[in-house]
Amino acid sequence: MSRELHIVGFKVGRETYGVPITSLHEIVRVPEITAVPDAPDYLEGVINLRGKIVSVMDLRKRFGERHATLGKQNRILVVEHAGRLAGLIVDSASEVLKIPAEAVEPPPAVFQEGGLNCVTGLGKVAGRLVVLLDMSKLLAPGSLQAKSENGEKKPGSKAEARGAAAK
């Protein structure tokens, strides 16, 4: 019997990405997000999810898209990592995919060189590719901190503007 990966598929831009279904807590509509001062551009802020404070990251911005606007289709994938909840804003949550283990290829070396070390593999599903993401690397405090330090050095960054607006 061949092993299958159970993946939650979602769209960011034109691409389909996936995370293990075991890391998914729930999928919610985008509520009001409270901005956090001095946060990296892609960290939108925090939400109150039934009494729990959950930080929310916009994956479009995390992957380099600068002009990301929220629409009715956007969803927040609430994932659990290292015992903590985090929200990922995606364009749409599409489906649960069952990918045979033999249909998953390791990521090309260019992904590692380009700093995209959060990609664990590429799954082939019905003639298309699904980019599989590693939650620990995507949400690692070290990777967030490195981006934050870079963001703080840019005068007039969105994080500073949000921080000023919050005061």
C-alpha positions, 0 to 999 in steps of 0.5 A: 500500500502506498503512502499518501500525503493529506494536504490542504490546498490553497491559492496565493496568486496563480499558484496552488500551495499546500500544508499538511492537514495535520497542521491546520486548525481551521479556516476562517473569513478575514475579520478585523485585524489589529496592526502591531507596531514595528512588525515586518510588512507581511505580518498584518497584525493579530486577530482575536479568535474566540478568546485566543490572540493569533498573529496573522501573516499575509502569504502574498506579501511573504512571497514578495507581492507588494500590492496585496489587497483583501477581497471576499475570497480571502481566507485565513488558514489558522495553523498550529505550529510548536503549540501556537496558533498562527494565521495565514492570509491566502487568496482562497482555500481550495481543497483537501488533496491526497497526494501519493508519496511517490508523486512528490519531488524534492524542491529544486536547488534554486529554491534553497539558494533564493532563500525559499527554504520553506518549500519541502517539495512539489506535489504532482496532482492531476497535471498541475504542481502543488508547492508544499510548504514547511510550517516550521520554516515559514513561521520560524521566529528566526526568519521573521526576526531577520525580515523585521530587522531589515524592515526597521532600517527602511524609513517610511516602511509600512510597519512604521506607518502602521505603528504611527497610526496606532498611536 
